[in-house]
Every structure is written in structure tokens, then in C-alpha cells.
Amino acid sequence: MGTLRILLTNDDGVDAPGIAVLQRIARALSDDVWVVAPEGNQSGAGHRFTFGRELEAVERSERIYAIDGASPADCVVYGITHLLKDRRPDLVLSGVNNGQNLGDIIHCSGTAAGAREGALQGALGIALSQAVDYVHGHDVVWDNAKRYGAEVIRQILAGAEGRDTFYNVNFPLGDPETVAGIRVVPHQRFSRSPFRYYASHNADKFFIAIPETPLPLDRQADFEVLHEDRAITVTPISLMQTDMGAMARLEGKLRLE
């Protein structure tokens, strides 16, 4: 697998610990590894592109580039269509994110967007996230991503067909010896968006936050399988977003009178 060309990005920023973990994972798969990541934190940026404003890529060290103000999607576009245009990457890895990316949260995730843009550009895209304990405020522990990351990617590579899908991977909390395998699961569709207005202690100020998880939860979807079963979750996500069932129901029914 030494000829596999891999592009890495993230949304936590080029100096985040998770991208160092991702480099370690990628180098277990190939010796042709490149990093293009945002200069600073871009969590929640989703699939935003920076239009109408100049960007500059700075080479931090050999094969590691930072782009100030860029989103993960910007970074992937720069990496694939410019930096590595003479031989495009086979694989785009995004992460390892500090915190789980589950359920409908993937729609705003910069980590997921990095993998999605990789897939849209013709590579195999995989987003990777390490679960943290948000309730008790514990620091992130990268042990499970370090231990199992390369093996999970190898298995996805072996089973992937075509480039119309990207993959969202989450590693559970806890001792690597007690991880309950790998489960291929759907992402949790919440009963409503988890994002809400959240008042600040400062007058007239507020946050957009996730104060609670919308219920009920599907016992077979990523949220519960990661947290309750403590399995590594792998969710294949289609790039084709058209609802074919709705198309069939509406076909011939919409017309101008």
C-alpha cells in the first residue's frame, strides 16, 4: 500500500492533536501522505466554501500546508486540484475530530465535509472522530483512534465500491481492549434539529448550541451503538441526495394550470 496517495485535512486546525493522530494512522497505510488543513478552528463550518476572498497556503513543513481562514472543503479543493493535481490522491481522510460526529450533526460537520469533498473530487473520503465525554468535561483520549484507525480504513478500502459514497467513522470512549468491534450503522435521524438558542450570561448575547439530545433514539443507529455498545461505528453516506421516492410520488403531479 506504499503507493497509496493520501490527503489529510480536519476542522480543528492544523495544530490540533487530532491531525497528528491522523498522520500516524495514514503513515501506517502509505508513505505518500500530505496535509492541507485550516490555520485555525473551523468546527461547524460544514461544507462552506470561501468565495470572493483570497486565500494563501503556507508550507509549515514538508508536505504540511496551512490555509488561514479556510474551511476543510477549501483545503481539500486546494490539495486535490492544485497541490496534488499531477497525481490526485486516492484517499482523503478528515479528522481525527475532537468529539463524536453523529446523527444529523454530520450535516454541519466540517470533518464530514472534508471527506465529502474528497469523494466529490473523485477520491475515497473517510471522516474520523474520537468520542469525548461532554457531560463530565473529560479531556479527549485518542487511544481507540490510534489503535484501530488504520485497520478500520483498510477494511473500508477493501469493501468500498465506486466513489458515490463517503464514510463517517466514530471511535468510542474507553479502554481499547473493551471496544466491541466495528458496526456498520445508519446515522441517527433526530426528531428535530439538535441546535438551539442558548442564552449567555452577558446581556443581549447568546450562543447556538446543543443543550440536549433530541429523543427518541434509534437503538440500531450510530448514536446509541457508539455510546451504549461502545463499538466503532461506520456509516456509509451517499453523495446522491435526491429523494427518489418523492420524485416518483410527485412525477406528473406538478404542473402549471
SEMARDREN-85927 format. One record per atom (N, C-alpha, C): residue number from 1; x, y, z; residue in three letters. Coordinates in steps of 0.001 Angstrom, whole numbers. Each point is the difference from the previous one (the first is absolute). Last residue first. Example, Ala and Ser with C-alpha at 12.3 -4.5 7.8 and 13.67 -1.06 7.14 Angstrom:
2
2_12850_-2250_7080_ser
2_820_1190_60_ser
2_-770_1090_730_ser
1_290_-5720_-70_ala
1_-890_1190_0_ala
1_900_1200_0_ala
This chain:
257
257_-51230_25457_-14274_glu
257_-1378_-33_-553_glu
257_-191_1126_-994_glu
256_4513_-2939_1609_leu
256_-596_1338_-43_leu
256_-1360_-96_-659_leu
255_2465_-4072_2852_arg
255_-176_604_-1323_arg
255_-553_1409_159_arg
254_1433_-5023_2590_leu
254_285_1434_95_leu
254_-100_612_-1378_leu
253_-555_-4669_671_lys
253_-1018_655_837_lys
253_211_1490_126_lys
252_2877_-3362_-2310_gly
252_-1266_169_-711_gly
252_-1064_724_779_gly
251_3780_-1917_2906_glu
251_113_12_-1458_glu
251_-1374_47_-660_glu
250_992_-409_4804_leu
250_-344_1306_-562_leu
250_-18_23_-1521_leu
249_1198_-3942_2608_arg
249_-1337_427_437_arg
249_-452_1281_-692_arg
248_4383_-1684_-775_ala
248_-997_-882_-600_ala
248_-1419_430_370_ala
247_3616_2308_1956_met
247_-57_246_-1440_met
247_-1088_-824_-655_met
246_933_-773_4499_ala
246_-774_1229_-190_ala
246_-99_352_-1477_ala
245_2715_-3639_1074_gly
245_-1384_-311_309_gly
245_-905_1204_-186_gly
244_4658_462_-433_met
244_-583_-633_-1175_met
244_-1458_-386_233_met
243_3332_3819_1938_asp
243_-947_-963_561_asp
243_-754_-637_-1164_asp
242_5096_2271_1_thr
242_-1354_47_-523_thr
242_-861_-1087_644_thr
241_4824_800_603_gln
241_-945_413_1033_gln
241_-1438_77_-486_gln
240_5150_-2314_-987_met
240_-1269_272_-683_met
240_-1064_297_1037_met
239_4268_-1329_1401_leu
239_93_1351_-554_leu
239_-1267_389_-750_leu
238_381_-3611_4234_ser
238_-82_175_-1446_ser
238_170_1465_-387_ser
237_1914_-3033_4261_ile
237_-898_1112_-308_ile
237_52_284_-1494_ile
236_1316_-3958_4154_pro
236_152_408_-1398_pro
236_-1049_1064_-334_pro
235_2269_-1441_4842_thr
235_-1242_355_-691_thr
235_302_409_-1430_thr
234_2121_-2588_4734_val
234_314_378_-1379_val
234_-1318_235_-713_val
233_2076_-551_5458_thr
233_-1090_98_-964_thr
233_524_473_-1350_thr
232_1791_-2735_4713_ile
232_386_957_-1035_ile
232_-1118_21_-1026_ile
231_-1295_-1345_5003_ala
231_575_-520_-1233_ala
231_470_1162_-867_ala
230_-2488_-264_4466_arg
230_1434_308_-50_arg
230_681_-703_-1169_arg
229_-4777_284_1639_asp
229_673_-1260_-318_asp
229_1516_149_-19_asp
228_-2659_3831_994_glu
228_-509_-1075_848_glu
228_727_-1317_-244_glu
227_1176_4004_-2505_his
227_15_306_1432_his
227_-404_-1175_888_his
226_112_-380_-4894_leu
226_1283_525_475_leu
226_24_109_1517_leu
225_-4015_-1290_-2044_val
225_992_-1066_-179_val
225_1375_462_493_val
224_-3639_3095_-41_glu
224_-116_-998_1052_glu
224_1064_-1098_-111_glu
223_-67_3400_-3356_phe
223_78_634_1308_phe
223_10_-1037_1126_phe
222_-612_-1253_-4732_asp
222_1365_284_454_asp
222_81_517_1432_asp
221_-4191_-3142_-1244_ala
221_689_1069_-728_ala
221_1290_397_715_ala
220_-3502_-3217_1454_gln
220_885_-579_-1006_gln
220_794_1048_-770_gln
219_-3358_977_3389_arg
219_990_-859_657_arg
219_1005_-580_-981_arg
218_-2688_4743_-221_asp
218_-67_-1313_-628_asp
218_1122_-870_574_asp
217_-2479_4239_2570_leu
217_1153_-416_-778_leu
217_-206_-1417_-522_leu
216_-3643_4337_1410_pro
216_679_-1253_376_pro
216_1187_-281_-902_pro
215_172_4408_1490_leu
215_-430_-1383_171_leu
215_-1268_-247_-794_leu
214_4535_3705_181_pro
214_-1419_-259_-254_pro
214_-309_-1494_85_pro
213_3940_2566_2717_thr
213_-199_-876_-1152_thr
213_-1487_-235_-215_thr
212_2364_4543_2219_glu
212_-495_-1340_314_glu
212_-180_-788_-1285_glu
211_1939_4428_51_pro
211_-150_-190_1448_pro
211_-468_-1392_395_pro
210_2577_2559_-4042_ile
210_-768_-1258_87_ile
210_-180_-302_1486_ile
209_736_5024_-2698_ala
209_611_-1128_695_ala
209_-899_-1227_-108_ala
208_1035_5617_-1080_ile
208_-694_-1113_-638_ile
208_688_-1258_521_ile
207_-274_4820_2755_phe
207_739_-1001_-749_phe
207_-982_-819_-828_phe
206_-57_5394_2192_phe
206_-469_-1378_24_phe
206_950_-883_-794_phe
205_-1131_5421_2408_lys
205_859_-914_-746_lys
205_-575_-1415_83_lys
204_-1639_4018_2337_asp
204_-274_94_-1432_asp
204_905_-879_-865_asp
203_1808_530_4839_ala
203_-1278_555_-449_ala
203_-40_121_-1518_ala
202_2879_-3740_2569_asn
202_166_1403_-407_asn
202_-1290_509_-623_asn
201_570_-4518_1274_his
201_-51_789_1234_his
201_157_1489_-294_his
200_-2215_-3250_-3753_ser
200_1295_277_626_ser
200_-220_708_1338_ser
199_-3337_-3579_-2993_ala
199_257_1332_556_ala
199_1394_90_627_ala
198_-1890_-2937_-4181_tyr
198_449_-246_1372_tyr
198_464_1326_580_tyr
197_-2860_-2528_-4522_tyr
197_443_1228_669_tyr
197_388_-346_1436_tyr
196_257_-4094_-3322_arg
196_-959_918_615_arg
196_696_1287_430_arg
195_392_-5293_-2834_phe
195_564_1336_240_phe
195_-1074_954_511_phe
194_-587_-4701_-1470_pro
194_513_118_1364_pro
194_496_1404_350_pro
193_-4117_-1590_-3467_ser
193_1402_416_18_ser
193_491_116_1445_ser
192_-3811_-3437_-535_arg
192_110_1412_-396_arg
192_1476_341_0_arg
191_-1133_-4408_609_ser
191_-1388_424_-157_ser
191_-95_1476_-377_ser
190_4376_-2917_-1408_phe
190_-635_520_1195_phe
190_-1435_437_-301_phe
189_3340_-3725_-2246_arg
189_-861_1124_-385_arg
189_-734_446_1252_arg
188_4784_-2830_-560_gln
188_-1223_285_741_gln
188_-725_1196_-619_gln
187_3213_-3391_-2890_his
187_106_1115_938_his
187_-1373_286_607_his
186_1511_-5033_-1484_pro
186_-487_1267_-544_pro
186_261_1132_985_pro
185_3294_-4371_-215_val
185_-1295_459_512_val
185_-463_1242_-749_val
184_3906_-4219_861_val
184_-448_849_-1101_val
184_-1449_375_288_val
183_4149_-1539_3471_arg
183_-1391_-159_-451_arg
183_-279_982_-1137_arg
182_4306_-2600_3031_ile
182_-374_1025_-981_ile
182_-1423_-285_-453_ile
181_2406_-1448_4976_gly
181_12_-248_-1436_gly
181_-339_1223_-835_gly
180_153_305_4867_ala
180_-868_-1119_-413_ala
180_-100_-106_-1519_ala
179_3787_1772_3926_val
179_-789_463_-1147_val
179_-737_-1196_-612_val
178_3227_19_3766_thr
178_-1422_-288_206_thr
178_-889_530_-1126_thr
177_4828_572_306_glu
177_-213_-1436_140_glu
177_-1476_-369_146_glu
176_1627_4599_-187_pro
176_-31_-692_-1299_pro
176_-288_-1488_97_pro
175_-1802_3660_3576_asp
175_1161_-852_-202_asp
175_-92_-703_-1352_asp
174_-2908_4529_454_gly
174_357_-1142_836_gly
174_1223_-765_-451_gly
173_-3861_2858_-3044_leu
173_793_252_1198_leu
173_500_-1318_585_leu
172_-1133_75_-5314_pro
172_-630_204_1312_pro
172_1003_395_1075_pro
171_-112_1087_-5481_phe
171_644_-900_955_phe
171_-553_271_1393_phe
170_-1795_786_-5424_asn
170_131_498_1367_asn
170_613_-1075_886_asn
169_-836_1502_-5652_val
169_474_-958_995_val
169_112_685_1357_val
168_-2199_467_-5345_asn
168_138_698_1275_asn
168_302_-1019_1091_asn
167_374_427_-5790_tyr
167_-193_-807_1203_tyr
167_271_828_1247_tyr
166_-1721_483_-5635_phe
166_1088_218_944_phe
166_-395_-645_1320_phe
165_-1443_-611_-5572_thr
165_-236_-141_1436_thr
165_1219_492_754_thr
164_-339_-643_-4773_asp
164_-1222_747_270_asp
164_-358_-20_1473_asp
163_3632_-2180_-2821_arg
163_353_1210_725_arg
163_-1221_878_261_arg
162_1243_-5727_-883_gly
162_-358_1277_-600_gly
162_403_1161_881_gly
161_-47_-4136_2736_glu
161_-225_-124_-1438_glu
161_-435_1349_-544_glu
160_2528_-2498_4747_ala
160_-631_1128_-699_ala
160_-126_-291_-1488_ala
159_2174_-2830_3490_gly
159_-1404_-240_-306_gly
159_-679_1075_-814_gly
158_4679_60_1482_ala
158_-203_-1316_-597_ala
158_-1440_-207_-460_ala
157_1216_3964_2363_leu
157_637_-30_-1319_leu
157_-277_-1320_-718_leu
156_-1363_348_4464_ile
156_-861_805_-875_ile
156_557_6_-1421_ile
155_2605_-2090_3220_gln
155_-1186_-796_-276_gln
155_-998_766_-867_gln
154_3979_2178_1453_arg
154_327_-1116_-898_arg
154_-1251_-786_-390_arg
153_-459_3360_3266_ile
153_158_556_-1345_ile
153_339_-1098_-1004_ile
152_-231_-1207_4525_val
152_-1334_355_-494_val
152_95_533_-1427_val
151_4051_-880_2194_glu
151_-700_-1230_-335_glu
151_-1405_270_-531_glu
150_2654_3618_1599_ala
150_539_-531_-1251_ala
150_-750_-1259_-432_ala
149_-1244_2020_4212_gly
149_-245_833_-1169_gly
149_464_-614_-1306_gly
148_259_-1564_4855_tyr
148_-828_-654_-1001_tyr
148_-154_771_-1311_tyr
147_2757_1407_3911_arg
147_87_-1462_-26_arg
147_-689_-592_-1226_arg
146_-142_4731_909_lys
146_1366_-438_-287_lys
146_69_-1504_-218_lys
145_-4106_1841_1351_ala
145_313_424_-1367_ala
145_1397_-468_-398_ala
144_-1264_-762_4412_asn
144_-736_-877_-907_asn
144_218_381_-1457_asn
143_2048_2629_3536_asp
143_497_-1374_-51_asp
143_-715_-866_-1032_asp
142_-160_4915_1565_trp
142_61_-418_-1395_trp
142_300_-1490_-173_trp
141_-2495_3637_3576_val
141_1018_-1054_43_val
141_-22_-678_-1369_val
140_-1809_5034_2294_val
140_-67_-1053_-1004_val
140_1176_-958_176_val
139_-1990_2641_4253_asp
139_824_241_-1180_asp
139_-125_-1171_-964_asp
138_-4066_1206_3349_his
138_1291_-665_-16_his
138_757_343_-1284_his
137_-4584_1374_1890_gly
137_1086_882_-376_gly
137_1373_-628_2_gly
136_-4745_-1615_827_his
136_909_155_1137_his
136_1259_794_-342_his
135_-3420_-690_-3321_val
135_-743_232_1247_val
135_942_299_1159_val
134_1524_-1262_-4429_tyr
134_-403_1404_108_tyr
134_-644_299_1347_tyr
133_3461_-3723_-1935_asp
133_-1054_73_1013_asp
133_-358_1465_211_asp
132_1919_-2363_-4706_val
132_411_608_1265_val
132_-1201_18_942_val
131_1833_-2639_-5002_ala
131_-1011_421_969_ala
131_647_600_1242_ala
130_1955_-4_-5086_gln
130_194_-684_1274_gln
130_-991_547_1020_gln
129_239_-370_-5761_ser
129_-224_788_1208_ser
129_184_-871_1238_ser
128_577_392_-5927_leu
128_267_-746_1229_leu
128_-122_920_1210_leu
127_-1268_-679_-5740_ala
127_68_905_1148_ala
127_169_-834_1260_ala
126_946_-804_-5571_ile
126_-341_-586_1302_ile
126_198_1055_1079_ile
125_-195_-872_-5861_gly
125_5_912_1136_gly
125_-444_-691_1278_gly
124_2232_-922_-5240_leu
124_-790_-639_1050_leu
124_115_879_1237_leu
123_350_2327_-4850_ala
123_755_-856_909_ala
123_-971_-799_872_ala
122_-1360_3428_-3236_gly
122_388_-1255_-617_gly
122_837_-924_855_gly
121_-2323_4389_887_gln
121_1132_238_-892_gln
121_552_-1301_-594_gln
120_-3510_-38_3188_leu
120_-507_761_-1143_leu
120_1099_261_-1024_leu
119_1194_-2030_4080_ala
119_-766_-915_-837_ala
119_-544_702_-1236_ala
118_2238_2648_3160_gly
118_928_-956_-589_gly
118_-700_-964_-937_gly
117_-2610_2909_2517_glu
117_616_676_-1139_glu
117_1049_-885_-658_glu
116_-2031_-1678_3882_arg
116_-992_121_-1072_arg
116_612_659_-1232_arg
115_2554_-276_3969_ala
115_-111_-1297_-662_ala
115_-972_66_-1170_ala
114_424_3864_2583_gly
114_1288_-292_-603_gly
114_-25_-1318_-755_gly
113_-3782_1266_2526_ala
113_102_720_-1266_ala
113_1338_-249_-692_ala
112_-857_-1731_4372_ala
112_-719_-745_-1031_ala
112_147_674_-1359_ala
111_1834_2319_3578_thr
111_710_-1273_-169_thr
111_-659_-833_-1094_thr
110_-2035_3974_1422_gly
110_1111_257_-905_gly
110_812_-1249_-252_gly
109_-5309_238_1432_ser
109_1355_-376_400_ser
109_1022_360_-1063_ser
108_-4992_304_104_cys
108_763_1238_220_cys
108_1470_-281_293_cys
107_-3082_-3558_-879_his
107_-343_984_-1024_his
107_784_1298_166_his
106_188_-3760_3086_ile
106_890_-124_-1154_ile
106_-297_1042_-1068_ile
105_-2675_-621_3943_ile
105_1121_925_168_ile
105_960_-91_-1182_ile
104_-3862_-2871_804_asp
104_-162_1130_-919_asp
104_1102_1040_127_asp
103_1410_-4634_1932_gly
103_-1354_448_-312_gly
103_-15_1146_-988_gly
102_4613_-375_2328_leu
102_-1063_-1001_-62_leu
102_-1304_627_-464_leu
101_5482_610_1318_asn
101_-856_593_-1029_asn
101_-1074_-1016_-335_asn
100_3657_969_4467_gln
100_-761_-834_-910_gln
100_-791_838_-1000_gln
99_4736_1585_2323_gly
99_-1424_-116_286_gly
99_-721_-759_-1087_gly
98_4319_2027_-1120_asn
98_-109_12_1461_asn
98_-1484_20_356_asn
97_2147_-2017_-4736_asn
97_-692_1072_695_asn
97_6_-192_1509_asn
96_3658_-1413_-3815_val
96_-1011_-662_824_val
96_-643_1082_862_val
95_26_569_-4716_gly
95_-47_-219_1450_gly
95_1407_2_576_gly
94_-1638_-1476_-5042_ser
94_-323_1246_688_ser
94_-150_-283_1490_ser
93_2138_-2173_-5009_leu
93_-378_-259_1392_leu
93_-194_1331_701_leu
92_300_-2149_-5299_val
92_-45_1212_815_val
92_-509_-386_1381_val
91_2341_-2667_-4592_leu
91_-741_-41_1262_leu
91_95_1352_682_leu
90_2077_-831_-4179_asp
90_-945_-1114_-37_asp
90_-966_65_1171_asp
89_2636_4320_-2419_pro
89_-13_-1008_1075_pro
89_-1045_-1083_-240_pro
88_2454_2574_-4154_arg
88_-1012_251_1025_arg
88_17_-1095_1073_arg
87_3655_2064_-3358_arg
87_-457_-1338_375_arg
87_-945_144_1175_arg
86_1277_3846_-2189_asp
86_701_-885_-918_asp
86_-258_-1470_292_asp
85_-1732_3594_2772_lys
85_-728_-142_-1264_lys
85_693_-956_-977_lys
84_585_1692_4853_leu
84_223_-1379_-446_leu
84_-649_-264_-1357_leu
83_-149_4432_1901_leu
83_1230_-532_574_leu
83_345_-1379_-565_leu
82_-4138_2012_-1578_his
82_1209_792_-231_his
82_1250_-715_513_his
81_-4517_-1785_297_thr
81_-8_627_-1327_thr
81_1224_854_-273_thr
80_-647_-2499_4204_ile
80_-256_-903_-1124_ile
80_189_686_-1342_ile
79_621_2460_4162_gly
79_866_-1160_-31_gly
79_-168_-840_-1257_gly
78_-2852_3734_788_tyr
78_1380_427_-254_tyr
78_909_-1213_-153_tyr
77_-4396_-899_1258_val
77_46_491_-1379_val
77_1411_447_-364_val
76_-789_-1234_4428_val
76_-16_-1166_-869_val
76_74_421_-1462_val
75_-349_3380_3244_cys
75_1301_-667_91_cys
75_72_-1209_-927_cys
74_-4107_2376_494_asp
74_999_803_-712_asp
74_1330_-737_-81_asp
73_-3280_-1936_2678_ala
73_-290_-195_-1423_ala
73_954_816_-867_ala
72_231_542_4724_pro
72_528_-1298_-451_pro
72_-254_-252_-1487_pro
71_266_5092_1211_ser
71_-796_-1113_514_ser
71_677_-1314_-389_ser
70_2558_4928_740_ala
70_-595_-965_-920_ala
70_-846_-1020_748_ala
69_2871_3694_1752_gly
69_-1386_351_-324_gly
69_-710_-992_-885_gly
68_5170_-361_-125_asp
68_-673_859_966_asp
68_-1408_340_-484_asp
67_3215_-4336_-956_ile
67_-672_1080_-721_ile
67_-825_798_993_ile
66_4485_-3821_-266_ala
66_-1083_633_759_ala
66_-572_1136_-821_ala
65_3189_-4868_-752_tyr
65_-398_1343_-397_tyr
65_-1164_474_871_tyr
64_4110_-4086_-762_ile
64_-1016_489_937_ile
64_-268_1471_-297_ile
63_3465_-2806_-2121_arg
63_-1304_-617_-267_arg
63_-1080_398_997_arg
62_4621_1437_1590_glu
62_-124_-791_-1205_glu
62_-1348_-720_-50_glu
61_-315_4248_2806_ser
61_1142_-900_-89_ser
61_-242_-881_-1208_ser
60_-2646_3779_487_arg
60_499_-31_1370_arg
60_1267_-845_106_arg
59_-2442_2859_-4065_glu
59_615_-1297_269_glu
59_647_41_1379_glu
58_-4334_2816_-1957_val
58_1349_141_533_val
58_547_-1387_309_val
57_-4159_2576_-3104_ala
57_498_-1226_615_ala
57_1457_202_400_ala
56_-4380_3492_-870_glu
56_1422_-271_-194_glu
56_387_-1270_761_glu
55_-4580_3026_-2244_leu
55_549_-900_995_leu
55_1474_-232_-321_leu
54_-4220_3886_-1240_glu
54_1219_-727_-299_glu
54_435_-871_1185_glu
53_-5093_1369_-1346_arg
53_1081_443_884_arg
53_1221_-858_-259_arg
52_-4336_-704_-2129_gly
52_188_1448_-42_gly
52_1053_528_944_gly
51_-2094_-4719_1214_phe
51_-84_664_-1292_phe
51_295_1493_161_phe
50_438_-4936_2702_thr
50_357_1404_141_thr
50_33_630_-1386_thr
49_-3024_-4351_1977_phe
49_1145_412_-798_phe
49_234_1493_190_phe
48_-2644_-4235_3011_arg
48_167_1385_-467_arg
48_1240_124_-884_arg
47_-2466_-3808_2419_his
47_606_-50_-1330_his
47_121_1404_-596_his
46_25_-675_5359_gly
46_-737_-726_-1022_gly
46_745_6_-1317_gly
45_1064_1955_4491_ala
45_11_753_-1265_ala
45_-805_-692_-1078_ala
44_1093_-1301_4753_gly
44_-1343_441_-368_gly
44_-63_752_-1306_gly
43_4706_-7_2141_ser
43_-1060_-927_407_ser
43_-1375_578_-334_ser
42_4808_1507_-764_gln
42_-1128_190_-910_gln
42_-1142_-968_330_gln
41_5103_2260_2020_asn
41_-1159_-861_190_asn
41_-1142_376_-939_asn
40_4907_1317_-1665_gly
40_-659_14_1304_gly
40_-1233_-876_6_gly
39_2842_65_-3811_glu
39_938_571_969_glu
39_-580_-34_1411_glu
38_-1559_-3666_-3701_pro
38_-207_1404_382_pro
38_1047_459_1017_pro
37_1460_-3912_-3352_ala
37_-992_198_1060_ala
37_-176_1485_296_ala
36_2584_-4198_-3004_val
36_-461_1372_-265_val
36_-1154_249_958_val
35_4137_-3992_-877_val
35_-938_675_892_val
35_-309_1386_-554_val
34_2029_-5251_-1749_trp
34_20_1458_-78_trp
34_-1064_566_925_trp
33_2936_-4922_-1364_val
33_-1033_645_816_val
33_211_1510_-29_val
32_2037_-4825_-1640_asp
32_-316_1172_-833_asp
32_-1185_737_635_asp
31_1805_-4240_1463_asp
31_1059_972_232_asp
31_-203_1265_-821_asp
30_-3701_-3781_2224_ser
30_720_481_-1173_ser
30_1138_913_423_ser
29_-2905_-2330_3144_leu
29_-600_-460_-1246_leu
29_845_326_-1224_leu
28_970_1381_4510_ala
28_-55_-1464_96_ala
28_-561_-621_-1275_ala
27_97_4649_539_arg
27_1347_-494_-299_arg
27_144_-1500_253_arg
26_-4067_2330_1035_ala
26_222_-15_-1445_ala
26_1357_-588_-356_ala
25_-1139_615_4598_ile
25_-842_-1020_-619_ile
25_331_-131_-1484_ile
24_2110_3449_2329_arg
24_511_-1291_462_arg
24_-783_-1145_-635_arg
23_-1534_4345_-736_gln
23_1251_-242_-732_gln
23_593_-1350_378_gln
22_-3757_1450_2391_leu
22_-358_-431_-1354_leu
22_1239_-250_-851_leu
21_530_1781_4327_val
21_-452_-1387_91_val
21_-309_-539_-1396_val
20_966_4480_259_ala
20_1234_-752_242_ala
20_-320_-1493_135_ala
19_-3535_2931_-306_ile
19_602_-190_-1326_ile
19_1366_-663_116_ile
18_-2497_1021_3961_gly
18_-637_-1041_-804_gly
18_629_-202_-1358_gly
17_1272_3516_3216_pro
17_571_-1337_247_pro
17_-572_-1077_-912_pro
16_274_5158_-1659_ala
16_-797_-812_926_ala
16_624_-1373_197_ala
15_1349_3782_-2993_asp
15_768_-281_1212_asp
15_-749_-877_1000_asp
14_-1921_1499_-4191_val
14_1216_-725_-345_val
14_832_-375_1225_val
13_-5450_532_245_gly
13_1170_822_-277_gly
13_1269_-816_-125_gly
12_-4776_-1363_502_asp
12_506_525_1269_asp
12_1251_853_-182_asp
11_-2400_-2557_-3437_asp
11_-650_1285_279_asp
11_448_600_1326_asp
10_2582_-3232_-4034_asn
10_-833_-70_1210_asn
10_-751_1304_148_asn
9_3313_-3479_-3637_thr
9_-480_1306_415_thr
9_-748_-166_1319_thr
8_3477_-2874_-3891_leu
8_-630_165_1305_leu
8_-488_1426_179_leu
7_1440_-3797_-4155_leu
7_-117_1396_402_leu
7_-758_63_1312_leu
6_2922_-4013_-2980_ile
6_-1006_380_1003_ile
6_101_1488_299_ile
5_1518_-4360_-3621_arg
5_190_1426_304_arg
5_-1145_472_878_arg
4_2497_-4973_-1061_leu
4_-1259_695_268_leu
4_300_1454_342_leu
3_3285_-3531_-742_thr
3_-276_920_-1093_thr
3_-1306_756_185_thr
2_1666_-3424_3054_gly
2_876_1157_33_gly
2_-255_1001_-1099_gly
1_-1966_-4479_1306_met
1_-827_1209_0_met
1_859_1257_0_met
